[in-house]
Amino acid sequence: MLAAELRLHDVRVLVLEKETEPASAVRIVGLHIRSLELMAMRGLLERILPHGRKRPAGAYFAAIAKPAPPGLDSRYAYLLGIPQPVIERLLEEHAVEQGAQVRRGCAVAGFEQDDEGVSVELADGERLRSRYLVGCDGARSTVRKLLGVGFPGEPARTESLMGEMEVGVPQEEVAVTVAAIRETHQRFWLRPAGVGVYSVLVPAAGVSDRAEPPTLEVFKQQLRAIAGTDFGVHSPRWLSRFGDATRLADSYRVGRVLLAGDAAHIHPPIGGQGLNLGIQDAFNLGWKLAAQIHGWAPETLLDTYQTERRPVAEAVLDNTRAQTELLSTEPGAQAVRRLLTELMDFDEVNLHLLEKITATGIRYDFGAGPDLLGRRLRDIDVKQGNLYDLLHRGRGLLLDRTERLTVDGWSDRVDHLADSTAALDAPSVLLRPDGHVAWIGDDQQGLDDHLSRWFGKPAH
């Protein structure tokens, strides 16, 4: 995603992928509302939708079953379930179409940076030179470790086993047994994943230091321990394990080296926020890094990547910690879960928690101003159709209801739509390329000040 964002601004990009082949584990991941909005902003959503399955926007927080509350202010108020290899392939194809290069079987072994760029050494001894390096290399990030950035937090306290396999008992028997167990064990399911194939989740017996996948026999043992039966599971397609470790990088940037996605933050998977958090990191970073490379970035623009995204990750770590506690089978945790279940009958509570999970409640600190300042702007109707269709090129946008403002001097970076009919409760707004509102007002001087703040000095 980051590669594609950089290519929108004509930055040369090389993606180094350690693996020689795409991942074979067909995990279903979910794109939440904010990620769907970002895909729509880049014209990707229509490409992705046929490969996924829409699900209602509800029952996200700690798997507490509540319908979506009123007030979900988005055209894309649903969850899109999609196989992880499919979304990875679609995003890679998009990046390559934009002109990014992708090299597989290339592992980073070391790097050195200076005032002009970064020299990267690959495991096979090849050396490369770039202006910047971004570590998007996951929880065990080589880039983060070589950079010496701390990754404090809590190690895994619990571990879960997950996989896809065939089941040797009738579907009705599976459904009855699973329903009974899930009354107290939320970290347990057998869900149909194809003809005769089930997605299986079961708590592990303990926390393992090993990175390799578990065996089918380990699955059987844990199924028998929890359910009293192993359901006759056999013929696994893939098997994996994951823990609930929670860690946040001390810094997202050291000089010309940056971190994004799981390289910068890890947390329990409850709520399905990890993939979305990484995609949203990329949208925040892409245009800022491109501006830095092209030389028009204001002095502190690239620093705002950390000041904006690190608090968001911190909040996600907190909400996943809370959700994990609510999955415990201990009496105290179950009592809190019952209380929260009652509180979520209040629409305001339900909406507040849903906005946390879906990232639609994020407000970056842009200083004093109306509540909309620093928030995302929903995909409103404009005279040319939908607002997000105007953001496909990854540029800023002045939505001008006064029809008397101008972006002269910044027109190479910012588009201008004069539209007095736009469905917007504000005179005019300046949108950043990630869709967040950077300014609200009706005076040219105020607009010019904020154009300079976010998009640098005017070209003339």
C-alpha positions as CSV (number, residue, x, y, z in Angstrom):
1,M,0.0,0.0,0.0
2,L,2.8,2.4,0.9
3,A,4.6,1.6,-2.4
4,A,1.4,2.5,-4.4
5,E,1.0,5.7,-2.4
6,L,4.5,6.8,-3.2
7,R,4.1,6.0,-6.9
8,L,1.1,8.3,-7.0
9,H,3.7,11.1,-6.5
10,D,6.2,9.7,-9.0
11,V,8.6,8.4,-6.3
12,R,10.8,5.4,-7.4
13,V,10.0,2.5,-5.1
14,L,11.6,-0.9,-4.6
15,V,9.8,-3.4,-2.4
16,L,12.0,-6.1,-0.9
17,E,10.1,-9.2,0.1
18,K,11.9,-11.9,2.0
19,E,9.5,-14.7,1.0
20,T,9.9,-16.2,-2.4
21,E,6.2,-17.0,-2.7
22,P,3.0,-15.4,-1.4
23,A,1.7,-16.8,1.9
24,S,-0.4,-20.0,1.5
25,A,-2.5,-19.6,4.7
26,V,-5.9,-18.6,3.6
27,R,-6.8,-16.5,6.7
28,I,-9.9,-14.3,6.3
29,V,-9.1,-10.8,7.3
30,G,-11.6,-7.9,7.6
31,L,-11.4,-4.4,6.2
32,H,-13.1,-2.0,8.5
33,I,-15.0,1.1,7.6
34,R,-12.0,3.5,7.6
35,S,-9.9,1.2,5.4
36,L,-12.8,0.8,3.0
37,E,-13.0,4.6,2.8
38,L,-9.3,4.8,2.0
39,M,-9.7,2.2,-0.7
40,A,-12.5,4.2,-2.2
41,M,-10.3,7.3,-2.1
42,R,-7.8,5.6,-4.4
43,G,-10.4,3.9,-6.7
44,L,-9.5,0.5,-5.3
45,L,-12.8,-0.5,-3.6
46,E,-14.6,-1.6,-6.7
47,R,-11.6,-3.8,-7.6
48,I,-11.6,-5.4,-4.1
49,L,-15.4,-5.8,-3.4
50,P,-16.0,-8.8,-5.8
51,H,-13.4,-10.8,-3.8
52,G,-14.8,-10.2,-0.4
53,R,-18.0,-10.8,1.6
54,K,-19.9,-7.9,3.2
55,R,-20.8,-8.4,6.8
56,P,-22.8,-6.2,9.2
57,A,-20.9,-3.5,11.1
58,G,-21.5,-4.9,14.6
59,A,-20.3,-7.3,17.2
60,Y,-16.7,-6.2,16.9
61,F,-15.9,-5.2,20.5
62,A,-14.8,-8.3,22.5
63,A,-17.2,-10.3,20.2
64,I,-20.2,-8.9,22.1
65,A,-23.1,-9.5,19.8
66,K,-24.8,-6.1,19.2
67,P,-26.2,-4.7,16.0
68,A,-24.6,-1.6,14.5
69,P,-25.9,1.5,16.2
70,P,-27.4,4.4,14.3
71,G,-25.0,7.2,13.4
72,L,-22.4,5.3,11.5
73,D,-21.7,8.2,9.2
74,S,-20.2,6.5,6.2
75,R,-21.2,5.1,2.8
76,Y,-19.2,2.0,3.7
77,A,-20.7,1.0,7.0
78,Y,-19.9,-2.7,6.8
79,L,-17.0,-5.1,7.3
80,L,-15.5,-6.7,4.2
81,G,-14.2,-10.2,4.9
82,I,-11.5,-11.2,2.4
83,P,-8.8,-13.9,2.2
84,Q,-5.5,-12.4,3.2
85,P,-3.6,-13.8,0.1
86,V,-6.2,-12.1,-2.1
87,I,-6.0,-8.7,-0.6
88,E,-2.2,-8.9,-0.6
89,R,-2.2,-9.9,-4.3
90,L,-4.6,-7.1,-5.2
91,L,-2.6,-4.5,-3.4
92,E,0.6,-5.8,-5.0
93,E,-0.9,-5.7,-8.5
94,H,-2.0,-2.1,-7.8
95,A,1.4,-1.1,-6.7
96,V,3.1,-2.7,-9.7
97,E,0.6,-1.1,-12.1
98,Q,1.5,2.3,-10.5
99,G,5.2,1.5,-11.3
100,A,6.6,0.0,-8.1
101,Q,9.2,-2.8,-8.4
102,V,8.8,-5.9,-6.2
103,R,11.6,-8.3,-5.7
104,R,10.9,-11.6,-3.9
105,G,13.5,-13.7,-2.0
106,C,15.3,-10.6,-0.9
107,A,16.1,-10.3,2.8
108,V,17.6,-7.2,4.4
109,A,20.8,-8.2,6.4
110,G,22.0,-4.7,7.3
111,F,22.0,-1.0,6.5
112,E,23.8,2.2,7.2
113,Q,22.5,5.7,6.8
114,D,24.1,9.1,6.3
115,D,22.9,12.6,5.5
116,E,22.1,11.7,1.9
117,G,20.5,8.3,2.1
118,V,20.6,4.7,3.2
119,S,22.9,1.9,2.0
120,V,21.1,-1.5,2.3
121,E,22.9,-4.9,2.3
122,L,20.9,-7.9,1.3
123,A,21.4,-11.4,2.6
124,D,23.1,-12.5,-0.6
125,G,25.6,-9.6,-0.3
126,E,24.1,-7.3,-2.9
127,R,24.1,-3.6,-1.9
128,L,21.5,-1.1,-2.7
129,R,21.2,2.7,-2.2
130,S,18.1,4.7,-1.5
131,R,17.0,8.0,-0.2
132,Y,14.8,6.4,2.5
133,L,14.1,3.0,3.9
134,V,10.8,2.0,5.5
135,G,10.6,-1.2,7.5
136,C,7.2,-2.9,6.8
137,D,8.6,-6.2,7.9
138,G,6.3,-7.3,10.6
139,A,6.4,-8.1,14.3
140,R,9.9,-9.5,14.2
141,S,11.1,-6.6,12.1
142,T,14.8,-6.8,11.1
143,V,14.8,-3.1,10.3
144,R,13.5,-2.2,13.7
145,K,16.1,-4.4,15.4
146,L,19.0,-3.1,13.3
147,L,17.8,0.4,13.9
148,G,18.1,-0.2,17.7
149,V,14.5,1.1,18.4
150,G,13.0,-0.3,21.6
151,F,9.8,-2.3,21.4
152,P,8.5,-2.2,25.0
153,G,5.3,-3.8,26.1
154,E,4.0,-7.1,27.4
155,P,4.9,-10.6,26.1
156,A,2.2,-13.0,25.2
157,R,0.2,-14.4,28.2
158,T,-2.0,-16.6,26.1
159,E,-1.7,-18.3,22.7
160,S,-4.3,-19.5,20.3
161,L,-4.1,-22.2,17.6
162,M,-5.8,-21.4,14.2
163,G,-6.1,-23.4,11.0
164,E,-8.3,-24.8,8.3
165,M,-9.0,-28.5,8.2
166,E,-11.7,-31.1,7.4
167,V,-14.0,-32.4,10.0
168,G,-15.2,-36.0,10.5
169,V,-18.6,-35.4,12.2
170,P,-21.9,-34.0,10.9
171,Q,-22.2,-30.2,10.7
172,E,-25.2,-30.2,13.1
173,E,-23.1,-31.9,15.8
174,V,-20.3,-29.3,15.3
175,A,-22.8,-26.4,15.5
176,V,-24.4,-27.7,18.7
177,T,-21.1,-28.3,20.5
178,V,-19.6,-25.0,19.4
179,A,-22.6,-23.0,20.5
180,A,-22.5,-24.5,24.0
181,I,-18.8,-23.9,24.4
182,R,-18.9,-20.3,23.2
183,E,-21.2,-19.4,26.0
184,T,-18.0,-19.2,28.1
185,H,-15.1,-19.6,25.7
186,Q,-14.9,-16.8,23.1
187,R,-11.5,-17.9,21.8
188,F,-13.1,-21.0,20.3
189,W,-14.8,-21.7,17.1
190,L,-15.3,-24.1,14.2
191,R,-16.7,-22.2,11.2
192,P,-17.4,-23.6,7.7
193,A,-14.8,-22.4,5.3
194,G,-15.8,-24.4,2.2
195,V,-17.2,-27.8,1.4
196,G,-16.3,-30.0,4.3
197,V,-13.6,-27.6,5.5
198,Y,-13.7,-25.6,8.7
199,S,-11.8,-22.7,10.1
200,V,-10.7,-23.8,13.6
201,L,-9.7,-21.6,16.6
202,V,-8.8,-23.1,19.9
203,P,-6.8,-21.9,23.0
204,A,-3.3,-23.4,23.2
205,A,-2.2,-25.2,26.3
206,G,0.5,-22.5,27.0
207,V,2.7,-19.9,25.4
208,S,5.4,-21.2,23.0
209,D,8.6,-19.6,22.0
210,R,8.6,-21.5,18.8
211,A,7.7,-19.7,15.5
212,E,6.9,-22.9,13.6
213,P,3.2,-23.9,13.2
214,P,1.6,-26.5,15.5
215,T,0.9,-30.0,14.4
216,L,-2.5,-31.5,13.8
217,E,-2.1,-33.7,16.9
218,V,-1.7,-30.5,19.0
219,F,-5.0,-29.3,17.6
220,K,-6.7,-32.5,18.5
221,Q,-5.4,-32.5,22.0
222,Q,-6.7,-29.0,22.6
223,L,-10.0,-29.6,21.0
224,R,-10.5,-32.6,23.3
225,A,-9.4,-30.6,26.3
226,I,-11.9,-27.8,25.6
227,A,-14.8,-29.6,23.8
228,G,-14.4,-33.2,24.9
229,T,-14.0,-34.2,21.2
230,D,-11.6,-33.5,18.4
231,F,-14.5,-33.5,15.9
232,G,-12.5,-36.0,13.8
233,V,-10.4,-33.2,12.3
234,H,-8.0,-34.3,9.5
235,S,-6.4,-33.1,6.2
236,P,-5.3,-29.6,7.4
237,R,-4.8,-26.9,4.7
238,W,-2.7,-24.8,7.0
239,L,-2.0,-24.5,10.7
240,S,-0.7,-21.5,12.7
241,R,-0.4,-20.1,16.2
242,F,-0.6,-16.5,17.5
243,G,-0.3,-14.9,20.9
244,D,-1.5,-11.7,22.6
245,A,1.8,-9.9,23.0
246,T,1.3,-6.1,23.0
247,R,4.2,-3.9,22.1
248,L,4.8,-0.4,20.6
249,A,8.0,1.0,19.1
250,D,9.6,3.8,21.0
251,S,10.0,5.7,17.7
252,Y,8.6,5.4,14.2
253,R,11.6,7.2,12.6
254,V,15.3,7.5,13.1
255,G,16.8,9.8,10.4
256,R,16.0,8.3,7.0
257,V,14.6,5.0,8.3
258,L,11.0,4.6,9.3
259,L,8.7,1.9,10.6
260,A,5.1,1.1,9.6
261,G,2.5,-1.6,10.3
262,D,3.4,-4.5,12.6
263,A,7.0,-3.4,12.7
264,A,5.9,-0.5,14.8
265,H,3.1,-2.1,16.8
266,I,1.7,-5.5,17.7
267,H,-1.4,-6.3,19.8
268,P,-3.9,-9.1,20.3
269,P,-6.0,-9.8,17.1
270,I,-9.3,-9.3,18.8
271,G,-11.4,-6.8,16.8
272,G,-9.4,-7.4,13.6
273,Q,-7.6,-4.1,13.7
274,G,-4.0,-5.0,12.8
275,L,-4.2,-5.1,9.0
276,N,-6.3,-1.9,9.0
277,L,-3.9,-0.1,11.3
278,G,-1.0,-0.9,8.9
279,I,-2.9,0.3,5.8
280,Q,-3.8,3.5,7.6
281,D,-0.1,4.0,8.6
282,A,0.7,3.8,4.9
283,F,-1.9,6.3,3.9
284,N,-0.6,8.7,6.5
285,L,3.1,8.3,5.6
286,G,3.0,8.0,1.8
287,W,2.2,11.6,0.8
288,K,4.4,13.0,3.5
289,L,7.5,10.9,2.5
290,A,6.9,11.8,-1.1
291,A,6.7,15.5,-0.2
292,Q,10.0,15.2,1.6
293,I,11.7,13.4,-1.3
294,H,10.4,16.0,-3.8
295,G,11.6,18.9,-1.6
296,W,8.4,20.7,-1.0
297,A,7.5,19.3,2.5
298,P,7.3,21.8,5.3
299,E,10.1,21.3,7.8
300,T,8.1,19.2,10.3
301,L,5.8,17.4,8.0
302,L,7.5,14.0,8.1
303,D,7.6,14.2,11.9
304,T,3.8,14.4,12.0
305,Y,3.8,10.7,10.8
306,Q,4.9,9.7,14.3
307,T,3.0,12.3,16.2
308,E,-0.3,11.3,14.5
309,R,0.0,7.6,14.1
310,R,1.8,6.5,17.3
311,P,-1.1,7.7,19.6
312,V,-3.5,5.9,17.3
313,A,-1.6,2.7,17.8
314,E,-1.4,3.3,21.5
315,A,-5.2,3.6,21.6
316,V,-5.5,0.3,19.7
317,L,-3.2,-1.5,22.1
318,D,-5.4,-0.3,24.9
319,N,-8.7,-1.3,23.4
320,T,-7.3,-4.8,22.5
321,R,-5.9,-5.2,26.0
322,A,-9.4,-4.4,27.3
323,Q,-11.1,-6.8,24.9
324,T,-8.7,-9.6,25.8
325,E,-9.6,-9.2,29.4
326,L,-13.2,-9.5,28.5
327,L,-12.6,-12.9,26.8
328,S,-11.3,-14.4,30.0
329,T,-13.4,-17.2,31.6
330,E,-12.6,-15.9,35.1
331,P,-15.7,-14.9,37.1
332,G,-14.6,-11.2,37.5
333,A,-14.0,-10.8,33.8
334,Q,-17.3,-12.5,33.0
335,A,-19.1,-10.1,35.3
336,V,-17.5,-7.0,33.6
337,R,-18.5,-8.5,30.2
338,R,-22.1,-8.9,31.3
339,L,-22.1,-5.2,32.5
340,L,-20.6,-4.0,29.3
341,T,-23.1,-6.0,27.3
342,E,-25.8,-4.1,29.1
343,L,-24.1,-0.7,28.6
344,M,-23.8,-1.4,24.8
345,D,-27.6,-1.3,24.6
346,F,-27.1,2.5,24.8
347,D,-26.5,3.7,21.2
348,E,-23.9,6.2,22.4
349,V,-21.8,3.5,24.1
350,N,-22.1,1.1,21.2
351,L,-21.2,3.8,18.6
352,H,-18.2,5.0,20.7
353,L,-16.7,1.5,20.9
354,L,-17.5,0.8,17.2
355,E,-15.7,4.0,16.2
356,K,-12.6,2.8,18.1
357,I,-12.5,-0.5,16.2
358,T,-13.2,0.9,12.8
359,A,-10.9,4.0,13.2
360,T,-13.7,6.4,12.2
361,G,-13.4,8.2,15.5
362,I,-9.8,9.3,15.0
363,R,-9.1,13.0,15.4
364,Y,-5.6,14.2,14.8
365,D,-4.5,17.3,16.9
366,F,-4.3,20.1,14.4
367,G,-4.9,22.8,17.1
368,A,-8.0,24.6,18.2
369,G,-11.0,24.6,15.9
370,P,-14.4,23.0,15.2
371,D,-14.9,19.3,16.0
372,L,-14.5,18.4,12.3
373,L,-10.9,19.7,12.2
374,G,-8.4,16.8,12.2
375,R,-11.2,14.3,11.5
376,R,-11.9,12.3,8.4
377,L,-14.5,13.8,6.1
378,R,-17.1,11.2,5.0
379,D,-17.7,10.6,1.3
380,I,-20.2,13.4,0.8
381,D,-22.2,14.2,-2.4
382,V,-20.6,16.9,-4.6
383,K,-21.7,18.2,-8.0
384,Q,-19.2,15.8,-9.7
385,G,-20.5,12.8,-7.9
386,N,-18.8,11.4,-4.8
387,L,-16.1,13.3,-2.9
388,Y,-13.7,10.4,-2.7
389,D,-13.6,10.0,-6.5
390,L,-11.8,13.4,-6.5
391,L,-9.0,12.0,-4.3
392,H,-7.8,9.2,-6.5
393,R,-4.5,11.0,-7.4
394,G,-3.5,11.3,-3.7
395,R,-3.4,15.1,-3.8
396,G,-4.9,17.7,-1.4
397,L,-8.3,19.1,-2.1
398,L,-10.0,22.4,-1.4
399,L,-13.7,21.9,-1.2
400,D,-14.9,25.5,-1.6
401,R,-18.6,26.2,-0.9
402,T,-17.9,30.0,-1.1
403,E,-16.7,29.6,-4.7
404,R,-14.3,32.5,-4.2
405,L,-11.2,30.9,-2.8
406,T,-8.1,29.8,-4.7
407,V,-5.2,27.4,-4.4
408,D,-2.9,29.4,-6.8
409,G,0.7,28.6,-6.0
410,W,-0.2,25.1,-4.7
411,S,-2.1,23.8,-7.8
412,D,0.6,21.3,-8.5
413,R,-0.2,19.6,-5.1
414,V,-3.8,20.6,-4.3
415,D,-7.0,20.4,-6.4
416,H,-9.8,22.9,-6.1
417,L,-13.5,22.2,-6.3
418,A,-15.8,25.2,-6.2
419,D,-19.2,23.8,-5.3
420,S,-21.8,25.8,-3.3
421,T,-24.1,22.7,-3.3
422,A,-21.8,20.3,-1.6
423,A,-23.4,18.4,1.3
424,L,-21.1,20.0,3.9
425,D,-21.9,22.0,7.0
426,A,-19.0,24.3,6.7
427,P,-18.1,27.2,4.3
428,S,-15.0,25.4,2.9
429,V,-12.6,22.7,4.0
430,L,-9.0,21.8,3.0
431,L,-8.5,18.0,2.8
432,R,-5.1,16.3,3.1
433,P,-4.4,13.4,0.7
434,D,-5.5,11.0,3.5
435,G,-8.9,12.6,3.7
436,H,-8.4,14.4,7.0
437,V,-9.7,18.0,7.4
438,A,-6.7,20.3,7.7
439,W,-8.6,23.7,7.7
440,I,-12.2,25.0,7.9
441,G,-13.1,28.6,7.0
442,D,-13.9,31.1,4.4
443,D,-10.9,33.5,4.3
444,Q,-8.1,33.3,1.8
445,Q,-5.4,34.3,4.3
446,G,-6.3,31.6,6.7
447,L,-6.4,29.1,3.8
448,D,-3.0,30.2,2.5
449,D,-1.5,29.8,6.0
450,H,-2.7,26.2,6.2
451,L,-1.7,25.4,2.6
452,S,1.8,26.5,3.6
453,R,1.6,24.4,6.8
454,W,0.7,21.2,5.0
455,F,1.8,21.7,1.4
456,G,4.9,23.9,1.7
457,K,5.8,27.1,0.1
458,P,3.8,28.2,-3.0
459,A,5.4,27.5,-6.3
460,H,5.3,31.2,-7.2
